[in-house]
Amino acid sequence: MVQGPKGKLDTPLPSGITMEQKDGNLVAIRPDDAHAAVHGLARALVNNAVEGVTKGWTREMDIVGIATARNEGQGDGRVQSGVFAPD
């Protein structure tokens, strides 16, 4: 369980990986090299949880090359809208 000013998160860890606090840092511990593949995953999951409860998450997007078009049909009263995004 990770707790901070923005809330609480319960992050499940891969089996065999434990977390310990040493000198104010969280350290991912694996029992042997067989767990090496999930060692980095566990570290990243806990890091994301800590960041989420302290700073929060944001997503920034740049939208480039978008043009919109509106076509009003004649006679049937339908309106079509579309978005064109060139490659």
C-alpha positions as CSV (number, residue, x, y, z in Angstrom):
1,M,0.0,0.0,0.0
2,V,1.3,3.4,-1.0
3,Q,-0.2,6.4,0.7
4,G,0.4,10.1,-0.1
5,P,-1.4,13.5,-0.2
6,K,-3.4,12.5,-3.3
7,G,-4.7,9.2,-2.0
8,K,-3.9,5.6,-1.5
9,L,-2.9,2.9,-4.0
10,D,-2.5,-0.8,-3.5
11,T,0.0,-2.0,-6.1
12,P,0.3,-5.8,-6.4
13,L,3.9,-7.0,-6.8
14,P,5.0,-10.0,-8.9
15,S,5.4,-13.1,-6.8
16,G,8.9,-13.5,-5.3
17,I,9.7,-9.8,-5.2
18,T,9.6,-7.9,-1.9
19,M,10.1,-4.2,-1.2
20,E,12.2,-2.9,1.7
21,Q,12.8,0.7,2.8
22,K,16.5,1.5,3.2
23,D,17.9,5.0,4.0
24,G,14.6,6.6,2.9
25,N,14.5,4.7,-0.4
26,L,12.3,1.7,-1.5
27,V,14.4,-1.2,-2.8
28,A,13.1,-4.1,-4.8
29,I,14.6,-7.4,-3.6
30,R,14.6,-10.6,-5.5
31,P,15.5,-14.0,-4.0
32,D,17.5,-15.2,-7.0
33,D,18.2,-14.6,-10.7
34,A,15.2,-16.5,-11.8
35,H,13.1,-13.4,-10.8
36,A,15.3,-11.0,-12.7
37,A,12.7,-10.5,-15.4
38,V,10.1,-9.1,-13.0
39,H,12.5,-7.2,-10.8
40,G,12.4,-4.1,-13.1
41,L,8.7,-4.4,-13.5
42,A,8.1,-4.4,-9.7
43,R,10.4,-1.3,-9.3
44,A,8.5,0.5,-12.1
45,L,5.0,-0.4,-10.6
46,V,6.0,0.9,-7.2
47,N,7.6,4.0,-8.7
48,N,4.4,4.8,-10.7
49,A,2.3,4.3,-7.6
50,V,4.5,6.7,-5.5
51,E,4.4,9.3,-8.2
52,G,0.7,9.0,-8.5
53,V,-0.1,9.6,-4.8
54,T,2.5,12.4,-4.5
55,K,2.3,14.4,-7.8
56,G,-0.6,12.9,-9.6
57,W,-0.7,11.8,-13.2
58,T,-1.0,14.1,-16.2
59,R,-1.1,13.4,-19.9
60,E,0.0,16.0,-22.4
61,M,-0.9,15.7,-26.1
62,D,0.2,17.6,-29.2
63,I,-2.4,17.5,-32.0
64,V,-0.7,18.2,-35.3
65,G,-2.2,18.3,-38.8
66,I,-5.9,18.1,-38.0
67,A,-8.5,19.7,-40.2
68,T,-12.3,19.4,-39.7
69,A,-15.0,19.4,-42.3
70,R,-18.7,19.8,-42.2
71,N,-20.9,18.7,-45.0
72,E,-24.6,19.5,-44.9
73,G,-26.6,17.2,-47.1
74,Q,-29.2,18.6,-49.4
75,G,-32.8,17.4,-49.4
76,D,-32.6,14.8,-46.6
77,G,-31.7,17.1,-43.7
78,R,-28.7,15.0,-42.6
79,V,-25.5,16.7,-41.3
80,Q,-22.2,14.9,-41.6
81,S,-19.1,15.9,-39.7
82,G,-15.6,14.5,-40.2
83,V,-12.0,14.8,-39.2
84,F,-9.1,14.6,-41.7
85,A,-5.7,13.8,-40.4
86,P,-3.0,13.6,-43.1
87,D,-0.2,11.0,-42.6
